[in-house]
Amino acid sequence: MDLNDLQQICGPLGLTPEKVKALMQDPQMQASLQHLSSMMEQAGITPGDLQGLRVSGTGECPEREAAAAGFDLEAEAAAYQPQPENDADRAFLAALKDWIVQSVSEIPAQDVCMLGIGYEATFGKDDSVCYTVWLSYNTAQTAAQNRARYGSEVWNQINWTDDCFRKLPDAPFAAWRLAQDFDEDHDGDEMITRIYDLAAAAVIELHAAQFTEQRFGRRIPVLIADLEFDPETAVRAVRVNGAECFDAQFLADCGF
């Protein structure tokens, strides 16, 4: 799979050509692309077949909009109370908080306007699965450039200043997965939901301690999501940060 193929695939995701070129330099991404290329070849899929792909923030999604129909965001956000359920959750929650605070303290920019936490599973060179929880950030300068280019706020984290600034060390993450007996191949959706619930609980506690105010002198919203937005993305965002932090474009990206 060459650069042109990757641009065809990543174009619908909102990646600029510069971002695509940068991704091609990442050894882990190269291994993942080799695996993807092999699977596509076996299935008879070409990069051109994916040009109609739609991802959050890049177009309408009837399924997502149907899920949001009749959805009371304010009530759902008020009812959302993420909490650890056992000792393993509590240990992982503590590790998440420490990692978030440490990562934020290392951000070089001062005009940070948004933080993000997400999860993904990628393939290693030996086809092993690599589980990653990452922290991203956006700056006011990048946000202004994105608004000028796209005509509105860009919530897709791959367009932010750094879409994978720090990764959670594997030791506490692996220990939690083992204690919970999670198998990503069979428990993927449940595991991701629990990761995001615990990340939300961690950020709620950190906001209460004013962790971004201490670092940047102001409250910075934290988006907890991957590249695919849905109504639950909005519920987490509003509960963790407050509805005033998000505009109509974000709600539209989530299906409202």
C-alpha positions, 0 to 999 in steps of 0.5 A, a space after each residue: 500500500 503506497 502513499 496514494 492508496 493511504 490518502 484515498 483511505 484516509 481522505 474521508 477521515 479528514 486527514 490532510 496530506 501532511 498528516 498522511 505523510 507523517 503517519 507513513 513514517 510511524 513503524 507501528 503504523 507501517 506494520 498495521 498498514 501491511 496487515 490491512 493491505 493483506 486483509 484487503 487483498 484477500 477480500 478483493 477490496 481496493 483503496 478506491 472502494 473505501 472512498 465513500 466511507 463516512 466517519 464522524 464529522 465528515 458527513 451525515 450518518 443515518 444510523 447515528 442520527 436515528 440513535 439520537 432521535 428522542 434522546 434527551 441529552 441533558 437528562 442522560 448526562 445528568 444520569 451518567 455517573 461512571 464509577 469503578 466497580 471493583 478493586 481492579 477498576 479502582 487501581 486502573 482509575 488511579 493509574 489513569 489519573 496519574 498518567 493524565 496529570 503527568 501527560 498534561 504537565 509535559 505538554 509544551 504549548 500554553 494555548 491548549 484549548 482541548 484535551 482528548 483521551 481515546 482507545 485503539 487496537 492496532 496490529 504489530 509486525 507479528 500480527 499481535 494486537 497492541 492495545 493503546 490508550 492515548 492522550 491528545 491535545 489541541 491548541 488555539 492556533 491549530 483550532 483557528 487554522 482548522 476553522 479557517 480551512 473547514 469553516 467550523 470547529 473541527 472536533 475530530 482529534 486527528 486534526 488537532 495539534 497532537 493526536 497521540 501526545 502520550 500513550 498509557 503505559 501498558 503495565 497498568 492497562 494489561 493488569 486491568 485487562 487480565 483482572 477483568 478477564 477481558 478478551 478484545 476479540 470477544 469483549 471489545 465493545 464492553 471493554 471499550 465502554 469500561 475504559 471510557 467510563 473509567 476515563 470519564 470518572 478520572 477526569 471528573 475527579 481531576 476537574 474537581 481538583 482543578 488540574 487544568 486550571 493549575 497547569 494552564 490557568 483555566 479549565 480545559 475540556 477533555 473529550 473522551 472518544 475515538 474517531 467514531 462519535 455517537 450520542 454516548 460520546 456527547 453524554 460523556 462530554 457533557 457530563 465530564 465538562 459541561 454542555 457550554 464547552 461544546 458547540 452545535 457542530 459537535 452535537 451534529 457530529 454525535 448525531 443530534 
